[in-house]
Amino acid sequence: MSSPFLSRLLSGLNHVKQYEDPLLQAKARSVVPVDDLASKAKNRSNSNPTADIRDCLLLELLAWFKRDFFRWCNSPGCDLCGAKTTRPRGSSRPSDTELRHQASRVELYACAACGREVRFPRYNDPGKLLETRRGRCGEWANCFALICRALNFEVRHVLDWTDHVWVEVYSESKRRWIHCDPCENKWDKPLLYEAGWGKKLSYVIGFSKDDIADVTWRYSAKHEEVRSRRKECSEDWLAQAIQGLNRQMQSGLPGDRVA
């Protein structure tokens, strides 16, 4: 019963390792208007003396990513005639090129104007997403997490088992992990999904370069209801699995880096 869950934990760990690639981080920094965002962060901090400058930078980064950089894509436009309307036509295996950029699958669409087949690869490569700048919640969180790491924020890539993805960023000033949803431009609103969207949460797991954390309880005010839906593995198994994986990851870390 626990083997598929363990596979998912390991997959999440392997994924976040990409964010530590110096070349990917450099690529990410090259697309971010760092000086402009830093200037806006300083103005925000000056207008609120209790605000931390790094927290202000994160808020500016979140707003810029939503407003200017990434775009939501339910269906892709036609790259031949430029029409914006396409209709779903099923799916296809990724090509070799798409696989190199970790396309998990390819959605197929037909242009409503010219009939051309339009491919929408669902890329998992955050470096490729810096180029395409489009997708749904998985692509948004993946690309934003890389950009945050490139600007030296501590990041968790957060997977919600009920099909959503977002990011947590560690705030040095607040001494805690902060919920950040780039799709919604929301900061520190952890009850957004349960109270706002009506989600029936079960497992919410955060992955960083140093640890895995079961962060489910931060995102719910209905803990007993959530517990009743957590049936993929026992609570003891999950706690032990996370503890064991964290021990392996943190074995070479200095004491102040151990969770």
Secondary structure, DSSP 8 states (H G I E B T S, - for coil): --HHHHHHHHHHHHHHGGGG-HHHHHHHHHHS-HHHHHHHHHHHHHH-TTS-HHHHHHHHHHHHIIIII-EE-SS---TTT--S-EEEEEEE---HHHHHTTEEEEEEEEETTT--EEEEEEE--HHHHHHH-EESHHHHHHHHHHHHHHTT--EEEEEETTTEEEEEEEETTTTEEEEEETTTTEES-TTIIIIIS------EEEE-SS-EEE-GGGG-S-HHHHHHH--SS-HHHHHHHHHHHHHHHHTTS-GGG--
